[in-house]
């Protein structure tokens, strides 16, 4: 799952994959913290790249991506798992 999702980044300067839902203080789509998301536009490019490197390392180690967040995708319009 990790390699597939990172191909859908919105831009090279952001880890966003347009799956924006925060659980336990982390976005289930990109893995950023709430603070990182809200302050992202204010960060210099070097800090953004450092955060993306950290996210890559965490995901490779089974960090925040180890959850089953994508096992049952939820349709935002219906609020029910997609079939």
N, C-alpha and C positions, 0 to 999 in steps of 0.2 A: 504493500500500500504506500509506503514512504516514497519510493521512486516515482510512482505514478502521480501522486498529488503534487510533488514539487515541479512537475512539468507544466502544471496549470497556473503557475505564478502569474499574477497580473502584470508585474514588471520585474526587471532584474534588480530593482532597488527595493523590492518588497517581497516578503515571503507569503503575502496574501494569496489564497486560492479561492477566494469568494465563497467560503463556507464560514460565515461569521457568527459564531455562537460561543459564548464564554461559559465554561464549566470549571469550577474550583479555581477561578482566577486566571485561567489560560484559555485562549481561543482553541477550539477543537480543530479548526482548519489549518492554522499556521503555527500555533504553539506559543505565540507571543503572550506576554502578560497584559493585563488591562492597561497598566501604565505605559508599556511599550506601544500599544495600539494608539492610545490617545495622544502620545507625545511624538509619534513616529515622524510626522512632517517637520518637526522642529529639530530632529537629530541630524547631525552632519553625516555625510555618506559613509565615512569611516566607522562611525558607531553603528549605523544600519548594517553594514557588512559584518561587523563583529557579532552582532546579535544573530544574523542569519547563519554565521559559522557555528555559533553556540546551538542554535536550533537544529542544524544538521547533525552535530555531535550528539545531542540529546536524543534525536530520533533514531540515529544509528545504534545508540546504546539501549534502545527500547524505552526511552523516557516517556514523554507525554503521548507519543504515538502508540504506546503499548496498550492503551485503553481500547475498548470496543466502540469508540465513538462513531465509527463508520459502519459497524456491523448491521445496523438497522437505520438507514437514512430516513429522516423525517421530512415530509413535504411541508414546507412553510405555509402553504395555502390551506392544506387540509389538516395539518397537525397530526397526521397519522403516518406510521412507517410506510415507505414506498414498497410496493410489491413487485 
